[in-house]
Amino acid sequence: MWITINRNSNISLSRQIYCKIKDMILDGTLKFEQKLPSSRTLSKELSVSRNTVLDAYNQLMAEGYLDTKNGYGTFVSKGILEYKVDFKLNYTFESVDNLHINKQKNCIDFRSGIPELKLFPRKEFSKLYKQILYDLSDSDFRYGSVAGVWCLRVEISEYLFRTRGIRCNPKNVMIVSGSTQGLSLISQLLYKNNKKVVVEDPIHKGLLKVILSAGYSVVGIKVDDKGIDTDLIKSVKDVSFVYTTPSHQYPLGGILPIQRRLELIRCATENSYYIIEDDYDSEFRYEGPPISSLYELNPRKVIYIGSFSKILSPAIRVGFMLLPDNLLEDYKALKMYSDVHTETIVQYVLAEFIRDGSLEKYIFRMKKLYNRKRKHLIEVLNTEFKNEFKIKGEAAGLHIVVHFYNIKFTESLINKVFEANIKVYPIQQYAIKDILEYDHEIILGYAHLSIDEIEKGIKILSKIIHMNQDI
């Protein structure tokens, strides 16, 4: 294979190999199902280590450019050349004004919470959907259970035990149309006049609106690097529930330590309120073992909310909750008069996707890809903003929070970034109270962006910031 590499470049050898092969696929030099040299052969040809080639091949496979066939080797994936590549990325530009062309179409949006939708397992889902449509009985097409399809509830309970160590009875698993609906229903279910809800500050503003729309007054408790400050919760009276993201605080990324978890459980027990644990992206943790859940400490006081939106796609609109026994009947009545039941056919499909191991295989694959993207994002930040920032939070999820020491994200600066077709999201937008340090912090979501988009976006961001340092 004709590849040249530059050993004097500051770009890693594996990255150079990855880029060369990808470019040859996109420009048609490498055709569909064309076989590539084995990693051993290419490593000898280029005089690099085999691991260097394997790293490049693995990245290309993770992004869908290459496939492997047992016993036959590595091939170019199908379908790539159906899409025309309109431009090649060019990082050497003289003026930011040159980037204003096709603003909407080519916008690089660092929005958080969006998975890599290009790699959604369409083939597996399509096959399962067709199979299940033929296999379902006529009665399965009637109105379904308000609690959800039983087989999915069973699979979720077993999945949670395998992956999170959570023990729960399937009868306590309630299927909802996404975690947002779950939070909305629980907010309504637990509502009492003059009761308050304690939330983390900062918080996802969409979920805050869900809680406010149920009629509550909200008390925001400042978050530090260990999550919500449980000492501050003790002074709040007349609480209906506490909403928290303990395994990966959104958006700052801290993990609630066991000491605070136990204190939170104790407060909830002594003051007769519930804790809503939103476990929105626990599958994607890149360093260390999975974080234990609050739910397992006291299933009678903790309502656990999970979703498949971050794992697979927001379009699926399937989430779930683990409810204590004493709330089940009232919840089912409320769900009945909300939307009767969550769409059932996709529940059967998802149940089979979990049962046959496909979900966990998919998560494993995506976790490797997201970790590569995360590392590359940090590498580019280190190149463009050397000694100017720090990363906050744990190595987990689909976004990072970046604190810049001497950069303040004013409205004027953010507008200039937007004008250059880059979207970043200041932490201050998620804060209930104005906190000075948040003026220096932004969220960078990376899961849905390509490696090239991440690199291009940060280079443009750097250019604009360093040109407008005093704004």
C-alpha positions in Angstrom: 0.0 0.0 0.0 1.4 3.4 -1.0 1.6 5.4 2.2 4.3 7.9 3.1 4.8 9.0 6.7 6.7 11.9 8.2 8.8 10.8 11.2 9.6 14.5 12.0 6.0 15.5 12.2 4.4 16.3 15.6 1.4 14.1 14.4 1.7 10.6 15.7 2.5 7.8 13.2 -0.7 6.0 13.9 -2.7 9.2 13.3 -0.8 9.7 10.0 -1.6 6.2 8.8 -5.2 6.6 9.9 -5.5 9.9 7.9 -3.9 8.5 4.8 -6.1 5.4 4.6 -9.2 7.5 5.4 -8.4 10.0 2.6 -7.8 7.1 0.1 -11.2 5.7 1.0 -13.0 9.0 0.7 -11.4 10.0 -2.6 -12.1 6.5 -4.1 -8.5 5.3 -4.3 -9.5 2.4 -2.0 -12.8 0.8 -3.3 -15.6 -0.9 -1.4 -14.5 -4.4 -0.2 -10.9 -3.8 -1.2 -8.7 -5.7 1.1 -6.0 -3.9 3.1 -2.6 -5.4 4.0 -2.5 -7.2 7.3 -1.3 -5.1 10.3 1.9 -7.2 10.3 2.6 -6.7 6.6 1.9 -2.9 6.7 4.0 -2.4 9.8 7.0 -4.1 8.1 6.4 -2.1 4.9 6.4 1.2 6.8 9.0 0.2 9.4 6.7 0.9 12.3 5.5 -1.2 15.2 2.5 -3.4 14.6 0.7 -1.7 17.5 1.0 1.6 15.6 -0.8 0.1 12.6 -3.4 -1.6 14.8 -4.2 1.7 16.5 -4.9 3.2 13.1 -7.0 0.2 11.9 -9.0 0.1 15.1 -9.8 3.8 14.8 -10.9 3.3 11.2 -13.0 0.3 12.2 -14.6 2.2 15.1 -15.6 5.0 12.8 -17.0 2.6 10.2 -14.4 3.0 7.4 -13.2 -0.6 7.7 -14.7 -4.0 8.5 -13.0 -7.3 9.4 -14.0 -10.8 8.2 -12.8 -13.7 10.2 -10.0 -15.5 8.4 -10.1 -13.1 5.4 -8.6 -9.9 6.8 -9.6 -6.2 6.8 -11.7 -4.6 4.1 -13.1 -1.2 3.1 -16.7 -0.9 4.5 -19.8 -0.7 2.3 -21.7 2.5 1.6 -19.0 5.1 2.3 -18.6 6.3 -1.3 -22.4 6.9 -1.6 -21.7 10.2 0.1 -19.8 12.9 -1.7 -17.0 14.6 0.2 -17.4 18.3 -0.6 -14.3 19.6 0.9 -11.0 18.7 2.6 -10.2 20.3 6.0 -7.7 23.1 5.8 -6.3 24.4 9.1 -4.1 27.2 7.6 -6.4 30.1 7.0 -5.7 33.8 7.0 -9.0 35.2 8.2 -11.9 33.9 10.3 -14.2 35.7 7.8 -13.4 33.0 5.2 -15.2 30.5 7.3 -18.6 32.1 7.0 -19.6 30.3 3.9 -22.3 27.6 4.2 -22.7 28.5 7.9 -25.7 26.3 8.7 -24.6 23.3 6.7 -21.0 23.1 8.0 -21.5 24.3 11.6 -19.4 22.4 14.2 -21.7 22.1 17.2 -20.0 21.1 20.5 -23.5 20.3 22.0 -23.4 17.7 24.8 -25.4 14.6 25.1 -25.6 13.5 21.4 -24.2 10.0 20.6 -22.4 9.1 17.3 -25.6 8.6 15.2 -23.7 7.6 12.1 -22.9 4.3 13.8 -26.4 3.5 15.1 -26.8 -0.3 14.6 -29.4 0.1 11.8 -28.7 -3.3 10.3 -29.3 -5.1 13.6 -32.4 -3.1 14.5 -33.9 -3.5 11.0 -33.5 -7.2 11.1 -34.9 -7.5 14.6 -37.8 -5.1 13.8 -38.8 -7.2 10.8 -38.5 -10.5 12.7 -40.5 -9.2 15.6 -43.3 -7.8 13.4 -43.8 -11.3 12.0 -43.5 -13.1 15.3 -45.8 -10.9 17.5 -49.3 -12.2 18.1 -52.4 -10.2 17.1 -53.0 -9.3 20.7 -49.6 -7.7 20.9 -50.8 -5.0 18.6 -53.5 -3.9 21.1 -53.0 -1.3 23.8 -50.1 -2.3 25.9 -49.3 -2.3 29.6 -48.9 1.1 31.2 -45.8 -0.3 33.0 -44.2 -1.5 29.7 -43.6 -4.8 27.9 -42.7 -7.4 30.4 -39.8 -8.9 28.5 -38.1 -5.5 28.3 -38.6 -5.0 32.0 -36.9 -8.3 32.7 -34.0 -7.6 30.3 -33.4 -4.2 31.8 -33.4 -5.6 35.4 -30.8 -8.3 34.3 -28.8 -5.7 32.3 -28.6 -3.4 35.3 -27.3 -6.2 37.5 -24.7 -7.2 35.0 -23.4 -3.7 34.3 -24.2 -1.7 37.4 -24.6 -4.3 40.1 -28.2 -3.1 40.7 -30.6 -5.7 42.0 -34.2 -4.9 41.2 -37.4 -6.8 40.6 -38.8 -6.4 37.0 -42.1 -5.4 38.5 -40.4 -2.2 39.8 -39.1 -1.4 36.3 -41.5 1.2 34.6 -41.0 1.9 30.9 -41.3 5.6 29.9 -41.0 7.6 26.7 -37.6 8.9 27.6 -36.1 10.1 30.9 -37.7 13.5 30.5 -41.2 12.0 30.6 -40.1 9.9 33.6 -39.0 13.0 35.5 -42.2 14.8 34.5 -44.5 11.9 35.7 -42.6 11.6 39.0 -42.7 15.3 39.6 -46.5 15.2 39.2 -46.8 12.0 41.3 -44.9 13.5 44.3 -46.4 16.9 44.1 -47.8 18.5 47.3 -48.6 22.1 47.9 -45.8 24.2 49.4 -43.2 21.5 48.9 -39.8 22.2 47.4 -37.5 20.4 45.1 -33.7 20.5 45.7 -31.6 20.4 42.5 -28.0 20.7 41.7 -26.6 24.0 40.5 -25.7 24.1 37.7 -28.3 21.8 36.1 -29.7 20.9 32.7 -32.1 23.7 32.1 -34.6 21.5 30.2 -35.0 19.2 33.2 -35.3 22.2 35.5 -38.2 23.4 33.4 -39.9 20.0 33.7 -39.7 20.3 37.5 -40.9 23.9 37.6 -43.8 23.1 35.2 -45.2 20.7 37.9 -45.6 23.7 40.2 -42.7 23.3 42.6 -40.4 26.0 43.9 -36.8 25.0 43.3 -33.8 25.3 45.6 -30.5 25.1 43.8 -27.5 23.7 45.8 -24.1 24.6 44.5 -22.0 21.8 43.1 -18.3 21.3 43.8 -15.9 18.8 42.4 -17.6 16.1 44.5 -21.1 16.8 43.3 -23.9 18.3 45.3 -23.0 19.7 48.7 -25.2 17.5 51.1 -24.4 19.8 54.1 -26.3 22.6 52.4 -29.4 20.3 51.8 -29.9 19.9 55.6 -31.2 23.4 56.0 -33.9 23.1 53.4 -37.3 22.4 54.8 -40.5 20.9 53.2 -38.7 19.0 50.5 -40.6 16.7 48.1 -37.5 15.2 46.4 -33.9 15.8 45.6 -32.9 15.6 41.9 -29.3 14.5 41.4 -26.8 13.0 38.9 -24.4 11.4 41.4 -22.4 9.1 39.0 -21.4 12.0 36.7 -22.8 15.3 37.7 -24.3 17.2 34.8 -22.7 19.3 33.5 -19.6 19.6 35.7 -18.8 15.9 35.9 -18.0 15.3 39.6 -18.8 12.0 41.4 -20.7 12.0 44.6 -18.5 10.2 47.2 -20.0 7.5 49.4 -19.9 9.8 52.5 -22.2 12.3 50.8 -24.4 9.5 49.4 -25.0 8.1 52.8 -25.7 11.5 54.2 -28.2 12.2 51.4 -29.9 8.9 52.1 -30.1 9.7 55.8 -31.6 13.1 55.2 -34.2 11.6 52.8 -35.1 8.9 55.3 -35.4 11.2 58.3 -37.4 13.9 56.4 -39.6 11.6 54.4 -38.7 12.7 50.9 -37.4 10.9 47.8 -34.2 11.1 45.8 -34.4 11.0 42.1 -31.1 9.6 40.7 -30.6 10.4 37.0 -28.0 7.9 35.7 -27.9 9.5 32.3 -24.5 8.3 30.9 -23.0 5.9 33.3 -22.2 3.4 30.5 -19.4 5.6 29.2 -16.7 5.7 31.9 -13.1 5.7 30.6 -11.0 5.4 33.7 -11.6 3.0 36.6 -14.6 0.7 37.3 -18.3 1.7 37.0 -19.6 3.9 39.8 -22.1 2.3 42.1 -25.6 3.7 42.2 -27.5 5.5 44.9 -30.4 3.2 44.3 -28.7 0.1 45.7 -28.2 1.9 49.1 -31.9 2.3 49.7 -34.4 1.2 46.9 -37.3 2.5 49.1 -36.1 6.1 49.0 -34.3 6.3 45.6 -36.1 6.5 42.2 -33.6 5.5 39.5 -34.0 7.0 36.0 -32.2 5.6 33.0 -32.5 6.1 29.2 -31.3 4.7 25.9 -31.0 8.1 24.3 -27.3 8.6 25.1 -26.5 4.9 24.4 -28.3 4.5 21.1 -30.3 7.4 19.8 -32.7 10.1 21.2 -35.1 9.0 18.4 -35.9 5.7 20.2 -37.6 7.6 23.0 -37.4 4.7 25.5 -36.4 5.2 29.1 -37.1 3.5 32.4 -37.5 4.1 36.1 -37.1 1.9 39.1 -39.9 2.7 41.5 -40.5 1.6 45.1 -43.5 -0.6 45.7 -45.6 2.0 47.4 -45.6 4.3 44.3 -46.4 1.7 41.6 -50.2 1.9 41.5 -50.4 5.6 41.7 -47.8 5.9 39.0 -49.6 3.5 36.6 -52.8 5.5 36.9 -50.9 8.7 36.1 -49.1 7.1 33.2 -52.4 5.8 31.8 -53.9 9.3 31.6 -50.6 10.7 30.2 -50.1 8.6 27.1 -51.6 5.1 27.9 -48.3 3.4 27.2 -44.9 3.8 25.6 -44.8 2.5 22.0 -44.6 -1.3 22.3 -43.0 -2.6 19.1 -39.7 -0.8 19.7 -39.8 -2.2 23.3 -39.8 -5.8 21.9 -37.0 -4.9 19.6 -35.0 -3.3 22.3 -35.6 -6.3 24.6 -34.2 -8.7 22.0 -31.3 -6.3 21.3 -30.4 -6.5 25.0 -31.1 -10.2 25.4 -28.8 -11.4 22.6 -25.9 -9.3 23.9 -25.9 -6.8 21.1 -26.4 -3.7 23.3 -23.3 -4.5 25.5 -21.2 -5.2 22.4 -22.3 -1.9 20.9 -21.6 0.0 24.1 -18.1 -1.6 24.2 -17.4 -0.5 20.7 -18.7 3.1 21.2 -16.9 3.4 24.5 -13.6 2.8 22.7 -14.5 5.3 20.0 -15.6 8.0 22.5 -12.5 7.6 24.5 -10.4 8.1 21.4 -12.4 11.3 20.6 -12.1 12.6 24.1 -8.3 12.0 24.2 -7.9 13.7 20.8 -10.0 16.7 21.9 -7.8 17.1 25.0 -4.6 16.8 22.8 -5.8 19.5 20.5 -6.7 21.7 23.5 -3.2 21.2 24.8 -1.7 22.2 21.5 -3.9 25.3 21.0 -4.3 26.4 24.6 -1.1 25.2 26.3 -1.1 25.9 30.1 -4.3 28.0 29.6 -6.9 25.6 30.9 -7.8 22.6 33.0 -10.4 19.8 32.5 -13.0 19.5 35.2 -14.9 16.4 36.2 -14.3 12.7 35.6 -13.2 10.9 32.4 -16.7 9.8 31.5 -19.8 10.7 29.4 -20.1 12.4 26.1 -18.7 15.8 27.0 -15.9 17.6 28.9 -16.0 20.8 30.9 -13.0 23.1 30.2 -12.0 25.9 32.7 -9.8 28.6 31.0 -7.7 30.5 33.5 -7.7 33.9 31.7 -10.5 33.6 29.2 -13.9 35.0 30.0 -16.8 33.8 27.8 -18.7 37.0 27.5 -21.8 37.4 25.2 -19.6 39.3 22.7 -17.0 36.5 22.5 -19.6 33.8 22.3 -21.3 35.6 19.4 -18.0 35.9 17.5 -17.5 32.1 18.0 -21.0 31.5 16.6 -20.4 33.8 13.7 -17.4 31.5 12.7 -19.8 28.5 12.6 -18.7 27.1 15.9 -21.1 26.5 18.8 -19.8 26.1 22.4 -21.9 26.3 25.5 -20.9 28.4 28.6 -21.5 26.7 32.0 -23.1 29.9 33.1 -26.1 29.1 30.9 -26.8 26.1 33.1 -26.4 27.9 36.4 -29.3 29.0 38.6 -27.1 31.5 40.5 -24.4 33.6 38.9 -21.0 32.1 39.8 -17.9 34.0 38.7 -15.8 30.9 37.9 -18.5 29.7 35.5 -17.7 32.7 33.2 -14.5 30.9 32.4 -16.0 27.5 31.6 -17.6 25.9 28.6 -19.0 22.5 27.8 -17.5 20.7 24.8 -19.6 17.7 23.6 -17.6 15.5 21.3 -19.3 12.1 20.8 -21.2 13.1 17.7 -18.3 14.9 16.0 -15.7 13.3 13.8 -12.0 13.5 14.8 -11.5 16.1 12.0 -14.5 18.2 13.2 -13.1 18.2 16.7 -9.7 19.3 15.5 -11.0 22.0 13.2 -13.5 23.3 15.7 -10.9 23.8 18.4 -8.4 25.4 16.1 -11.0 27.9 15.0 -12.0 28.5 18.6 -8.4 29.1 19.5 -8.0 31.5 16.6 -11.0 33.6 17.6 -10.2 33.6 21.3 -6.6 34.7 20.9 -7.7 37.4 18.4 -10.3 38.7 20.9 -8.6 38.2 24.3 -10.0 41.5 25.7 -13.6 41.0 24.7 
